[in-house]
Amino acid sequence: MLKVGIIFGGESVEHEVSIITAVQAMSYLDSDKYRAIPIYIGKDRNWYTGECLKSMETYKDLQAIPNMTKEVTLTKKDGDFILQKKRGLFKGTYETIDIAFPIVHGKGVEDGSLAGYLETLGIPFVGPNTLSAALGQDKIIQKEVMRAEGVNVVDYIWFYDHEYKENEDNILAKVKKLGYPVIVKPARLGSSVGIEIAKSEKEIKKVIEEAINYDEKIIVEKVIENLQEVDCAVVGSSKSVECSLVGEFYTDNNFLTFEDKYLVEGGKKSGKMPAKTGGKMITAGFKIPADISKDIEEKIYDYSKKAFRALNLSGVTRFDFLVNKKTKEVYVNEPNTIPGCLAFFFFTPKGKKYPKLLDEMITTAIKEYKSSLKKTTSFDSNVLSTFDGAKGAKSKMKMQ
């Protein structure tokens, strides 16, 4: 039986969302093939493990978790990937894992920080690599990459917080040229945290200051008129991808808020499957398939595959789309490289249930890992064997 280390939590504003997604995934993992090992990263950045972390009841008091679990570190020893006890006189092995499965959201974890650590250890893991995760988290750089591959994105400007403080008038002039209303976002957060719309110059300063509370990089986008927000999930890797059905969110707000996504009854927070109503999957303002034309659907599938490839993604990614219902123009809003609930309900109507989706993600990660082992990563020769010290190094530098 394969031991899967489910890593979640972290010092992120999406900490609790990560817990919800991870606990749900552990409950759906095929217990005949896999054993889930929970690895919780607390807001204090310490790592904990224990069977109680599989239950949502444990998280009603986050401060009590250290007393209910074992504090550990993940390391490699004698070819094994081990959870080593961090405290106590004897820091022995608490548990071993075969593969890591990061289910994290937001800055500091989903942005490539955790993937980089796992790559350094050399452990196989599910989901995007360091570069892909970083691209997926930065709303500015990802747009540049997608646009270069012919994927349509909305018009935008961006800036650093210090640039705004140093030259506010210049940046506000660029926003005005972009045209109101605009939507202002922290560039590297998710789950709609810190996002607000400014309809005029009177509102823009307050909205920018709010976004600056969350990130150093800020992006300002032109609001799409006659808006319809839809989503499409993609599972696979650069070798093979599959798109889900296209789903559609409904909200009384100007855009999908954090509350719309996670705090609605019967939605993601509950972890329940949507009920079937009239041939469509509907839950808390969400419908699958979306009410869109065949032409728009095909454009969404095309952009999803192109963006997935351009960003070199792996695992499951949910792409958020903006559609102008009047002009039929389609824009990719952003990718969610580790989406809430791992976007399982997008695939369920196609017959791919959650355990099957998780199995495919793990299998893909193992195949990608085995493929990477065939690549040359170092040379047998040792260039330091002929190194003659600092003096020799200085003379060689002068010759270059």
C-alpha positions in Angstrom: 0.0 0.0 0.0 1.4 3.4 -1.0 1.8 5.9 1.8 0.7 9.3 0.7 1.8 12.3 2.7 -1.0 14.9 2.5 0.6 18.2 3.2 -1.7 21.1 4.0 -2.1 24.4 6.0 0.7 26.9 6.1 1.1 30.5 7.0 -1.4 31.8 4.5 -4.7 33.7 4.5 -6.1 30.6 2.8 -5.0 28.3 5.7 -8.5 27.2 6.7 -9.5 26.6 3.0 -6.5 24.3 2.7 -7.6 22.3 5.7 -11.1 21.8 4.3 -9.7 20.6 0.9 -7.1 18.3 2.5 -9.5 16.6 5.0 -12.0 16.1 2.3 -9.4 14.5 0.0 -8.1 12.2 2.7 -11.7 10.9 3.2 -12.1 10.1 -0.5 -8.7 8.5 -1.1 -9.0 4.9 -2.1 -8.1 3.0 1.1 -7.4 -0.2 -0.8 -4.5 1.4 -2.6 -3.3 4.2 -0.5 -2.8 5.1 3.2 -3.1 8.9 3.9 -0.5 10.3 6.2 -1.7 13.8 7.3 1.1 16.5 7.5 -0.3 19.7 8.8 1.7 23.0 8.6 0.5 25.2 11.4 0.3 29.0 11.2 3.5 28.9 13.3 5.2 27.1 10.3 5.8 24.0 12.4 4.9 20.6 10.9 2.6 18.2 12.7 1.3 14.7 12.1 -1.3 12.4 13.7 -4.4 10.5 12.8 -6.6 13.1 14.5 -5.7 15.5 11.7 -8.0 13.5 9.4 -11.1 14.9 11.3 -12.5 18.4 10.9 -13.3 18.3 14.7 -9.6 18.7 15.4 -9.5 22.1 13.8 -12.1 23.8 15.9 -9.2 24.9 18.2 -6.1 25.4 16.2 -4.1 26.3 19.3 -4.7 22.8 20.8 -3.3 20.9 17.8 0.4 20.8 19.0 -0.8 19.0 22.1 -2.8 16.4 20.1 -0.1 15.6 17.5 3.6 14.9 16.9 5.8 17.8 15.7 7.9 16.5 12.8 10.2 17.4 10.0 10.3 15.8 6.5 13.7 14.6 5.4 15.5 11.9 3.5 17.5 9.2 5.1 19.0 6.0 3.6 16.8 6.5 0.6 13.6 6.8 2.6 11.4 9.9 3.0 10.7 10.1 6.7 8.8 12.2 9.1 11.3 12.6 11.9 10.3 13.6 15.4 11.4 17.2 16.1 11.2 17.3 19.8 12.5 15.1 22.6 15.8 13.4 23.4 15.5 10.7 20.7 14.6 12.3 17.3 13.8 9.0 15.5 11.5 8.2 12.6 7.8 8.6 13.4 6.6 7.6 9.9 7.7 7.2 6.3 6.0 8.3 3.2 6.3 7.2 -0.5 4.9 10.3 -2.2 3.9 13.8 -1.1 0.6 15.3 -2.0 0.6 19.1 -1.4 -2.9 20.4 -0.9 -2.1 24.0 0.0 -3.5 27.4 -1.0 -1.9 30.8 -1.2 1.3 32.7 -0.8 4.2 30.9 1.1 3.1 27.4 0.2 1.2 27.1 -3.2 3.6 29.6 -4.8 6.4 27.2 -5.3 7.9 27.5 -1.8 6.8 24.0 -0.8 7.4 22.5 -4.2 11.0 23.7 -4.1 11.5 22.0 -0.8 10.1 18.8 -2.0 12.2 18.9 -5.2 15.3 19.5 -3.0 14.5 16.4 -1.0 14.0 14.5 -4.3 10.6 13.1 -3.2 7.9 12.5 -5.9 5.0 14.8 -5.3 1.6 15.5 -6.9 1.0 18.8 -8.6 3.0 21.6 -10.2 6.8 21.9 -9.9 8.5 24.9 -8.4 8.4 27.1 -11.5 4.9 26.1 -12.5 3.6 26.8 -9.0 5.3 30.2 -8.9 3.8 31.1 -12.3 0.4 30.0 -11.2 0.5 32.1 -8.1 1.6 35.4 -9.7 -1.3 36.9 -11.6 1.0 39.3 -13.5 3.7 36.9 -14.8 1.2 34.2 -15.7 -0.7 36.6 -17.9 2.4 37.5 -19.8 3.2 33.8 -20.4 -0.4 33.0 -21.5 -0.6 36.0 -23.7 2.6 34.9 -25.4 0.9 31.6 -26.3 -2.1 33.2 -27.8 -4.4 32.9 -24.8 -6.7 35.9 -24.4 -6.4 37.9 -21.1 -8.0 41.2 -20.0 -6.2 44.5 -20.2 -4.3 45.4 -17.0 -1.5 47.4 -15.4 0.6 46.4 -12.4 2.9 48.0 -9.8 4.8 47.4 -6.5 3.5 49.0 -3.3 6.6 51.2 -3.0 6.1 52.5 -6.5 2.5 53.5 -5.6 3.7 55.3 -2.5 6.5 57.1 -4.4 4.5 58.0 -7.5 0.8 57.7 -6.8 -0.3 60.3 -9.4 1.5 58.5 -12.2 -0.1 55.1 -11.3 -3.6 56.6 -10.9 -3.2 58.2 -14.3 -2.5 54.7 -15.8 -5.6 53.4 -14.0 -7.7 56.2 -15.5 -6.4 55.4 -19.0 -7.3 51.8 -18.5 -10.8 52.9 -17.8 -13.3 52.6 -14.9 -14.6 50.4 -13.5 -11.5 48.4 -12.6 -10.9 45.4 -10.3 -7.8 45.6 -8.0 -6.1 42.5 -6.7 -3.1 41.4 -4.7 -1.0 39.7 -7.4 -0.1 36.5 -5.5 -3.1 35.6 -3.4 -6.1 33.4 -4.2 -9.7 32.7 -3.1 -10.6 36.3 -3.9 -8.8 37.6 -0.8 -8.1 41.3 -0.9 -10.0 41.9 -4.2 -12.3 44.8 -4.7 -13.8 46.8 -7.5 -13.4 50.6 -7.9 -16.0 52.3 -10.0 -14.5 55.7 -10.0 -11.5 57.8 -9.0 -13.2 58.5 -5.7 -12.9 54.8 -4.8 -9.6 53.7 -6.3 -7.2 54.9 -3.5 -9.1 53.0 -0.8 -9.3 49.9 -2.9 -5.5 50.0 -3.7 -4.6 50.5 -0.1 -6.7 47.5 0.9 -4.9 45.3 -1.7 -1.5 46.6 -0.4 -2.4 45.1 3.0 -2.0 41.7 1.5 0.8 41.9 -1.1 3.7 44.0 -2.4 2.6 43.5 -6.0 -0.7 44.8 -7.2 -2.6 44.2 -10.4 -5.4 46.4 -11.7 -7.7 45.0 -14.5 -10.4 46.4 -16.7 -13.8 45.1 -15.6 -15.5 43.0 -18.3 -19.0 44.2 -19.2 -22.0 41.8 -19.5 -20.0 39.4 -17.4 -20.5 35.7 -17.1 -18.0 33.8 -14.9 -17.3 30.2 -15.8 -14.7 27.6 -14.9 -13.0 24.7 -16.5 -10.7 22.2 -14.7 -7.8 20.3 -16.4 -6.2 17.1 -15.1 -2.9 15.6 -16.4 0.5 16.8 -17.3 2.3 18.1 -20.4 2.1 14.6 -21.9 -1.7 14.2 -21.6 -4.6 16.4 -20.5 -8.3 16.1 -20.0 -10.8 18.9 -19.6 -13.8 18.8 -17.3 -17.2 20.1 -18.1 -17.5 23.9 -17.9 -19.2 25.1 -14.8 -20.8 28.5 -13.9 -20.9 30.4 -10.7 -23.7 32.7 -9.6 -23.4 35.5 -7.1 -25.2 38.6 -6.0 -21.8 40.4 -5.7 -19.8 42.0 -8.5 -17.4 39.1 -8.5 -17.0 35.8 -6.7 -16.0 36.6 -3.1 -14.3 34.4 -0.5 -17.7 33.9 1.1 -19.2 32.8 -2.2 -16.6 30.2 -2.7 -16.2 28.7 0.8 -18.8 29.9 3.3 -22.1 29.1 1.6 -24.4 26.3 2.9 -24.0 23.2 0.8 -20.9 24.5 -1.0 -17.2 23.7 -0.6 -17.2 24.1 3.1 -19.6 21.2 3.6 -17.6 18.9 1.3 -20.9 17.5 0.0 -21.5 16.6 -3.6 -24.0 18.9 -5.4 -27.5 17.6 -5.9 -28.8 16.9 -9.4 -31.5 19.3 -10.5 -33.0 19.3 -13.9 -30.1 17.5 -15.5 -27.6 20.1 -14.2 -25.3 19.9 -11.2 -26.3 22.9 -8.9 -24.9 23.8 -5.6 -24.8 27.2 -3.8 -24.9 29.2 -7.0 -23.0 26.8 -9.1 -24.2 24.9 -12.2 -22.6 22.2 -14.4 -22.7 22.4 -17.4 -22.7 26.2 -17.8 -25.2 28.0 -20.0 -22.9 28.8 -22.9 -22.8 28.2 -26.6 -20.8 25.4 -28.2 -18.4 28.0 -29.8 -17.6 29.5 -26.4 -17.2 26.0 -24.8 -14.7 25.0 -27.5 -12.8 28.3 -27.0 -12.6 27.6 -23.3 -11.3 24.1 -23.9 -8.7 25.4 -26.3 -7.5 28.1 -23.9 -7.5 25.7 -21.0 -5.2 23.3 -22.8 -2.9 26.0 -24.1 -2.6 27.7 -20.7 -2.0 24.4 -19.0 0.8 23.6 -21.4 2.3 27.1 -21.4 2.5 27.2 -17.6 3.9 23.6 -17.6 1.3 22.5 -15.0 0.6 19.0 -13.6 -2.1 17.5 -11.4 -5.4 19.4 -11.4 -5.8 23.1 -12.3 -9.0 25.0 -12.4 -9.0 27.9 -14.9 -11.4 30.8 -14.2 -12.8 32.5 -17.3 -14.5 35.8 -18.0 -17.1 35.9 -20.8 -18.6 39.0 -22.3 -22.1 37.7 -23.0 -22.8 40.4 -25.6 -19.6 40.3 -27.6 -18.9 36.6 -26.9 -15.3 37.5 -26.1 -13.6 34.9 -23.8 -10.7 35.7 -21.4 -8.7 33.6 -19.0 -8.9 35.2 -15.6 -6.4 33.0 -13.8 -5.3 29.4 -13.1 -5.8 27.8 -9.7 -3.0 25.3 -9.6 -4.3 23.6 -6.4 -8.0 24.5 -6.5 -10.4 24.2 -3.6 -11.8 20.7 -3.4 -9.3 19.9 -6.2 -12.2 20.8 -8.5 -13.5 17.2 -8.2 -17.2 18.2 -8.8 -16.2 19.5 -12.3 -15.3 15.9 -13.3 -18.1 14.0 -11.5 -20.7 14.6 -14.1 -18.4 13.1 -16.7 -18.3 9.9 -14.6 -14.9 10.5 -13.0 -15.6 10.3 -9.3 -13.4 11.9 -6.6 -11.4 8.7 -5.7 -10.7 8.1 -9.4 -9.5 11.7 -9.8 -7.1 11.4 -6.8 -5.8 8.1 -8.2 -5.1 9.7 -11.6 -3.3 12.6 -9.9 -1.0 10.3 -7.9 -0.4 8.0 -10.8 0.6 10.9 -13.0 3.0 12.2 -10.4 4.7 8.8 -10.2 5.1 8.6 -13.9 6.5 12.1 -14.1 8.9 11.3 -11.3 10.1 8.1 -13.0 10.6 10.0 -16.3 12.6 12.7 -14.5 15.0 10.0 -13.2 16.0 9.2 -16.7 17.4 12.8 -17.2 21.0 13.7 -16.6 21.2 15.9 -13.5 24.9 15.7 -12.6 28.2 14.6 -14.1 30.6 11.8 -12.9 33.6 14.1 -13.2 34.5 16.4 -10.3 35.7 19.8 -11.5 37.1 20.5 -8.0 39.6 17.6 -8.4 41.9 20.0 -10.3 41.1 23.1 -8.2 44.4 24.7 -7.0 43.0 27.0 -4.4 42.0 30.6 -4.2 45.1 31.8 -6.0 44.3 29.6 -9.0 40.7 30.7 -9.0 41.8 34.4 -9.1 44.1 33.8 -12.1 41.4 31.9 -14.0 39.0 34.8 -13.4 41.4 37.3 -14.8 41.7 35.2 -18.0 38.0 35.2 -18.6 
